[in-house]
Amino acid sequence: MIPGSRVQVHTAEGIKKGKIISLIPLAIQQLRYRVKLDEKLAPSDGDDNSDVFTVNKIELLEHSEEVAYDTLHCNSLCYCQAHRLEVCGKCGMDHRWNNICRQIAESECNGRDPCEVVDDIQDRITPRVAPKGINASSDGGITSKSFKVDYIPVVSGALLLPSEYYADPDSLPLWPSNRPFYDTLKKCFDRSEKQEPDETKAPLRRLRETIAVAGHRWDKFLHSKTEKDPMGRLIMQDDAQTQILCMDLILPVHTSSFGGMDELPLFTIRWVHSGLGRMEHAMMAMTSMEPGTKMGEIETETDEIELMAKLLMANTVNLSSEFKTNHRHPRIEHQGLLRVSVLTEIPFKLQQEYYRNLGDYCNRCGASGHDNEGTLDGTFKVMKCSKCKSAQYCSRECQRVHWKVHKTNCEAVVNRANSQQIMTMAHTADEDSRQKRRRV
């Protein structure tokens, strides 16, 4: 929404229509707008004929879309064309600056530099999703539909370590110093997974690859590290740098058994996750690095980072207080930024169990309708593949992207179902024939 957009607002007196006058740069998480409720009034030069409403109480009455140079212009604001996101890590686009500049009025800056105000808003608000279109609501109002279901990371018991490991991971056997991590981590992947295209992999599948890559990077750090050198830091971030997750490996590494794998390296790490509005946490965490610390970057997508952060937090919560106290960083302990956690690879067997327990979820993006507490929203519905009735998706876009992988399996499922049906019909015919002979 930009100044001049026609909207309707819900007030104590009922639904009223009006025009947006300007964006007020005062809110922390939600944008606020100054709205003139009666368009017949003369233009307001102050607050006499206008009120302030939060964005979730404003409904847009007009909708327009056009595409230019891979950018979607929706209601005069910019989004990535492929995913309709204001900030898209996959496409490497961040349109917040341009969008806020279009919305803000210089008169609302209270004498501050407009660029400074825009920077402040950009760091505090949640990125937006372009509305799909406008439909009539049940109460006669106008509402906007979002493009697709948002992915919310869910960590279930299938991804958590055995409970006895959380008491004191230091009591576990040490990992052999001459044995590379990566050689063992890559054995957790099934043969059928290796040919899957990147664009069709679900978040947990990509996260497992990221953990294997992290093990490979730590192998390199240890190979070049001298006795006096500090351990390197790994940084997971998306292309648009909207989310960052820093991980510091704490030596020594121990050995665990997990998901049917007899021996897996169990990494003890310090970590910090910084998203939009909390980037100062990552900057402050940089002060904890010792001089000469090498850094390695792992390019990931935002859903991987969110799932990794939730997994690490679950492990942090389960660890004993004594273990976490013994491994805290002494230099920034008072800031509480770097948390202590443990991490290991997730075998293919546990990935399958995780998705079975998740219930209805999108085979492409992993959206499941769960909220941040893991509770399933009863309104979440998936669309089944019309041929095999087994694959399920949250949107037609996810189904289209995943078709190149699902096509072979879809045909196999259909053929198997047809074969079973033919065998059942043949068995039924034989039974009928035997019954007839017995009567004769």
MOHU-V97841 format. One record per backbone hydrogen bond with DSSP energy under -1.0 kcal/mol. NH is the residue of the N-H (numbers start at 1). CO is the residue of the C=O. E is the energy in kcal/mol with one decimal. If there is no record, write none. Layout:
# MOHU-V97841
NH,CO,E
NH,CO,E
This chain:
# MOHU-V97841
4,20,-2.5
5,2,-2.3
7,18,-2.5
8,59,-2.3
9,16,-3.0
10,57,-1.3
11,14,-2.5
14,11,-1.5
16,9,-2.5
18,7,-2.6
19,36,-1.9
20,5,-2.0
21,34,-3.6
22,34,-1.3
23,103,-1.2
24,32,-3.0
26,24,-2.2
33,53,-1.6
34,22,-3.3
35,51,-2.7
36,19,-2.9
41,38,-1.5
50,47,-1.0
51,35,-2.0
53,33,-1.5
55,31,-1.1
57,54,-1.9
58,55,-1.5
59,8,-2.6
61,6,-2.4
66,73,-1.4
68,71,-2.4
71,68,-1.2
72,79,-2.8
73,66,-3.4
74,77,-2.6
75,64,-2.5
77,74,-1.8
79,72,-2.0
80,85,-2.7
81,70,-1.5
84,80,-1.7
86,128,-2.5
88,93,-2.5
92,88,-1.2
93,88,-1.8
95,86,-2.6
99,95,-2.4
100,96,-2.9
101,97,-2.2
102,98,-1.6
103,99,-1.3
104,100,-2.4
108,105,-2.1
109,106,-1.5
112,109,-2.1
117,113,-2.1
118,114,-2.6
119,115,-2.2
120,116,-1.9
121,117,-2.4
122,118,-2.6
123,119,-1.6
124,121,-1.3
125,121,-1.8
130,84,-2.7
132,145,-4.2
135,143,-2.2
137,141,-2.5
140,137,-1.7
143,135,-2.2
145,133,-1.3
159,156,-1.7
160,157,-1.0
165,162,-1.8
166,163,-1.1
171,168,-2.0
172,169,-1.6
175,253,-3.0
179,176,-1.7
185,181,-2.3
186,182,-2.3
187,184,-1.1
188,185,-1.6
189,186,-1.1
193,190,-1.4
196,193,-1.5
200,197,-1.3
201,198,-1.4
206,202,-2.1
207,203,-2.4
208,204,-2.1
209,205,-1.3
210,206,-2.0
211,207,-2.3
212,208,-1.8
213,209,-2.4
214,210,-2.4
215,211,-2.1
216,212,-2.0
217,213,-2.5
218,214,-2.5
219,215,-1.9
220,216,-1.8
221,217,-2.5
222,218,-2.5
223,219,-2.0
224,220,-1.8
225,221,-1.0
233,294,-2.8
234,247,-2.6
235,296,-2.8
236,245,-3.0
237,298,-1.6
241,238,-1.5
244,274,-3.1
245,236,-2.5
246,272,-2.4
247,234,-2.7
248,270,-2.8
250,268,-3.2
254,266,-1.8
255,173,-3.0
256,264,-2.8
258,261,-1.6
261,258,-1.8
264,256,-2.4
266,254,-3.4
267,343,-2.9
269,341,-2.6
270,248,-2.2
271,339,-2.4
272,246,-1.6
274,244,-3.3
278,275,-2.4
281,278,-1.8
283,279,-1.7
284,280,-2.5
285,281,-2.2
286,282,-1.2
287,284,-1.2
288,285,-1.7
289,286,-1.3
293,290,-1.6
296,233,-2.8
298,235,-2.9
300,237,-1.8
305,301,-1.8
306,302,-2.5
307,303,-2.1
308,304,-2.8
309,305,-2.6
310,306,-2.0
311,307,-2.2
312,308,-2.8
313,309,-2.2
314,310,-2.0
315,311,-2.0
316,312,-2.5
317,313,-2.5
318,314,-1.6
319,315,-1.4
320,166,-1.6
324,320,-2.0
325,321,-2.4
326,322,-2.1
335,332,-1.1
339,271,-2.7
341,269,-2.6
343,267,-2.2
348,188,-1.8
351,347,-1.5
352,348,-2.1
353,349,-1.7
354,350,-2.5
355,351,-2.0
356,352,-1.9
357,353,-2.3
358,354,-1.3
362,367,-2.4
363,392,-3.0
366,362,-1.6
371,375,-2.3
374,371,-2.1
377,369,-2.2
380,377,-1.7
383,393,-3.3
385,391,-2.4
389,385,-1.6
393,383,-2.2
399,395,-1.7
400,396,-2.5
401,397,-2.3
402,398,-2.1
405,402,-1.1
406,402,-2.5
407,403,-2.5
410,406,-3.3
411,407,-2.1
412,408,-1.9
413,409,-2.6
414,410,-2.4
415,411,-2.7
416,412,-2.5
417,413,-2.3
418,414,-2.5
419,415,-2.5
420,416,-2.3
421,417,-2.1
422,418,-2.4
423,419,-2.6
424,420,-2.3
425,421,-2.5
426,422,-2.6
427,423,-2.6
428,424,-2.5
429,425,-2.3
430,426,-2.3
431,427,-2.2
432,428,-2.3
433,429,-2.2
434,430,-2.4
435,431,-2.3
436,432,-1.9
437,433,-1.9
438,434,-2.1
439,435,-1.6
440,436,-1.7
